[in-house]
Amino acid sequence: MAVKVRVPGEGERMVEGVSSVRELLAKIGFSGEEVVVLKNGLILTEEDPLEDGDEVVVYVVKSGG
């Protein structure tokens, strides 16, 4: 199973062997607290499932003061 992941500023890649957003984030080195994950323009939670061929965008949330 492969999911296409785009992280703005870092490019795109295929990630194999993940079936949920939580697994995807762990595999690419992010936690759910620091990113927003979108599929087809909809926000996903860490519990949402992923399927073979899905394409997602991972936006890193930045804060400042």
KAKA-V21185 format. One record per helix or strand of 2 or more residues. SS is the DSSP state (2 for helix, 1 for strand). FROM is the first residue (numbers start at 1). TO is the last residue. Records with the same first field share a line. If there is no record, write none. Layout:
SS = FROM-TO ; FROM-TO
This chain:
1 = 2-7 ; 11-16 ; 35-39 ; 42-44 ; 55-60
2 = 21-28
